[in-house]
């Protein structure tokens, strides 16, 4: 659980509760398998082949060297401050606004 708690740095109490509740209700084997899969997958080559519009919406983990925006030079980044990795739960209005602006720009 320590790894997940690290993603909750600037989380609201509601976000912290929701994430930890979901974690506790997830089968241990499923969590371990998903975590190994997460660390084994390198999205760079797959994303490099995608020529469409892109946007990374980043949070407190903005400076993480494994961030998508760090592995893909030139990808636009929208940073949401004072939010955890679960920024869509911490700041849903700001997250949705960033996503809506991105999606509206593609029309």
C-alpha atoms as one frame of an Amber mdcrd trajectory, in Angstrom:
protein
   0.000   0.000   0.000   2.993   2.285   0.388   3.293   2.788  -3.358  -0.353
   3.876  -3.622  -0.032   6.163  -0.629   2.823   7.889  -2.461   0.402   8.836
  -5.250  -1.910  10.458  -2.701   0.470  13.262  -1.700  -1.888  16.213  -2.187
  -5.119  14.222  -2.196  -8.307  15.453  -0.626  -9.648  13.336   2.206 -12.481
  12.155  -0.059  -9.998  11.043  -2.715  -7.784   9.329  -0.161 -10.790   7.460
   1.231 -12.064   6.413  -2.224  -8.676   5.194  -3.439  -7.801   3.304  -0.271
 -11.287   1.758  -0.100 -10.944   0.544  -3.694  -7.466  -0.778  -2.980  -8.618
  -2.707   0.065 -11.449  -4.295  -1.925  -9.175  -5.345  -4.799  -7.888  -8.904
  -4.782  -4.203  -8.936  -3.896  -3.341 -11.007  -6.971  -5.146  -8.545  -9.244
  -3.310  -5.580  -7.751   0.067  -7.300  -7.996  -0.576  -8.369 -11.588  -1.711
  -4.896 -12.607   1.303  -3.305 -10.928   3.763  -5.621 -12.656   2.020  -4.923
 -15.959   2.214  -1.191 -15.345   5.950  -1.277 -14.777   6.662  -3.700 -17.621
   4.828  -1.691 -20.285   6.738   1.052 -22.079   4.211   3.248 -23.906   6.751
   5.307 -25.866   6.864   3.199 -29.052   3.082   2.825 -29.195   2.482   6.504
 -28.571   5.170   7.511 -31.068   3.147   5.817 -33.822   0.037   7.825 -32.927
  -0.133  10.973 -35.050  -3.325  12.454 -33.601  -3.771  15.178 -31.012  -2.217
  14.621 -27.596  -2.379  16.114 -24.154  -0.922  15.038 -20.830  -2.797  16.248
 -17.778  -0.336  16.102 -14.901  -0.535  16.535 -11.150   1.822  16.488  -8.199
   3.740  13.782 -10.048   4.579  16.295 -12.807   8.300  15.964 -12.131   8.240
  12.158 -12.142  10.816  11.027 -14.730   8.417   8.248 -15.853   5.678  10.743
 -16.751   4.277  10.388 -20.264   5.198  13.993 -21.026   8.811  13.219 -20.091
   9.046  10.306 -22.512   7.390  12.074 -25.449   9.138  15.327 -26.312   6.775
  18.022 -27.468   3.590  16.627 -25.934   1.503  19.477 -24.519   1.118  19.305
 -20.751  -1.613  20.805 -18.628  -0.577  20.821 -14.979  -3.132  20.790 -12.198
  -1.504  21.923  -8.987  -2.363  20.851  -5.462  -3.805  17.546  -6.627  -2.675
  13.972  -6.210  -2.151  11.425  -8.966  -5.929  11.001  -8.755  -6.475  14.567
  -9.961  -9.790  13.773 -11.628 -11.106  12.998  -8.123  -9.322  15.850  -6.334
 -10.208  18.591  -8.795 -12.890  17.272 -11.140 -13.968  20.677 -12.449 -10.424
  21.706 -13.354  -9.668  18.286 -14.851 -12.884  18.295 -16.909 -12.236  21.856
 -18.087  -8.746  20.867 -19.305 -10.135  17.814 -21.048 -13.060  19.729 -22.589
 -10.713  22.455 -23.894  -8.485  19.799 -25.444 -11.410  17.970 -27.040 -12.982
  21.196 -28.323  -9.647  22.158 -29.913  -9.762  19.042 -32.069 -12.921  20.127
 -33.914
